[in-house]
Amino acid sequence: MNLVYAALLVFVLNIPFGYWRAMEKKFSWQWFVSIHAPIPLVVLLRYVFNLGFALYTYPIMVLAFFSGQFLGKILNKQFAKKIDVSKNVFRDLVGLIR
């Protein structure tokens, strides 16, 4: 059950990074940072949820990681149809609500 909670948290934490990544030029340093910055958080969550580094956990955590990034990219495209988007998903949510 800890694996499910950790995967959900990884998914949610990666949404803003995917949103940010969608705004950056591909292969720029900001693009790389938006992908690699959450990795220490994933490693920390493995320790917090006492998952260890068993082989069966990797596909689930990788899927959660990239699914969160992908959802952030989709949100960016959807928000761009309605408002001028920034690199911050939270700021754009407030702008969308107003």
C-alpha positions as CSV (number, residue, x, y, z in Angstrom):
1,M,0.0,0.0,0.0
2,N,2.9,2.3,0.6
3,L,3.9,1.9,-3.0
4,V,0.5,3.2,-4.1
5,Y,0.7,6.3,-1.9
6,A,4.2,7.0,-3.0
7,A,3.3,6.7,-6.6
8,L,0.3,9.0,-6.2
9,L,2.5,11.6,-4.5
10,V,5.1,11.3,-7.2
11,F,2.4,11.8,-9.8
12,V,1.0,14.9,-8.2
13,L,4.4,16.4,-7.5
14,N,5.4,16.1,-11.1
15,I,2.4,17.9,-12.6
16,P,3.9,21.4,-12.0
17,F,7.3,20.3,-13.4
18,G,5.6,19.0,-16.6
19,Y,3.7,22.2,-16.8
20,W,6.9,24.1,-16.6
21,R,8.7,21.8,-19.1
22,A,6.0,22.5,-21.7
23,M,6.9,26.2,-21.7
24,E,10.7,25.7,-22.2
25,K,12.7,25.3,-25.4
26,K,13.5,21.6,-25.9
27,F,17.0,20.7,-24.6
28,S,17.6,24.0,-22.9
29,W,19.0,24.0,-19.3
30,Q,15.5,24.9,-17.9
31,W,14.0,21.9,-19.8
32,F,16.5,19.6,-18.3
33,V,16.0,21.0,-14.8
34,S,12.2,20.6,-15.1
35,I,12.7,16.9,-15.8
36,H,15.5,16.2,-13.3
37,A,14.7,18.4,-10.3
38,P,11.9,16.1,-9.0
39,I,14.2,13.1,-8.9
40,P,15.7,13.8,-5.5
41,L,12.1,14.0,-4.2
42,V,11.3,10.6,-5.6
43,V,14.4,9.1,-3.9
44,L,13.3,10.8,-0.7
45,L,9.8,9.4,-1.0
46,R,11.3,5.9,-1.4
47,Y,12.9,6.3,2.0
48,V,9.9,8.0,3.7
49,F,7.5,5.3,2.5
50,N,10.1,2.5,3.3
51,L,10.0,1.2,-0.3
52,G,13.7,0.4,-0.7
53,F,14.9,-0.1,-4.2
54,A,13.2,-3.4,-5.1
55,L,13.0,-4.0,-8.9
56,Y,9.2,-4.3,-9.0
57,T,8.8,-0.7,-7.7
58,Y,10.7,0.9,-10.6
59,P,8.0,0.5,-13.3
60,I,5.3,1.9,-11.0
61,M,7.3,4.9,-9.9
62,V,8.6,5.7,-13.5
63,L,5.0,5.5,-14.8
64,A,3.8,7.8,-12.0
65,F,6.7,10.2,-12.8
66,F,6.1,10.5,-16.5
67,S,2.3,10.5,-16.2
68,G,2.5,13.5,-13.9
69,Q,4.9,15.2,-16.3
70,F,2.5,14.4,-19.2
71,L,-0.5,15.7,-17.4
72,G,1.3,18.9,-16.7
73,K,2.0,19.3,-20.4
74,I,-1.7,18.6,-21.3
75,L,-2.8,21.2,-18.7
76,N,-0.5,23.8,-20.2
77,K,-2.0,23.3,-23.6
78,Q,-5.5,23.4,-22.3
79,F,-4.9,26.6,-20.3
80,A,-3.2,28.2,-23.2
81,K,-6.5,28.1,-25.1
82,K,-8.2,30.2,-22.5
83,I,-5.5,32.5,-20.9
84,D,-2.0,33.7,-21.4
85,V,0.0,31.0,-19.6
86,S,3.1,31.5,-17.5
87,K,5.5,28.9,-16.3
88,N,3.7,28.5,-13.0
89,V,0.7,26.2,-12.9
90,F,-0.6,27.6,-9.6
91,R,-0.5,31.2,-10.9
92,D,-2.4,30.2,-14.1
93,L,-5.0,28.3,-12.1
94,V,-5.8,31.5,-10.2
95,G,-5.9,33.4,-13.5
96,L,-8.2,30.8,-14.9
97,I,-10.6,30.9,-11.9
98,R,-10.8,34.7,-12.2
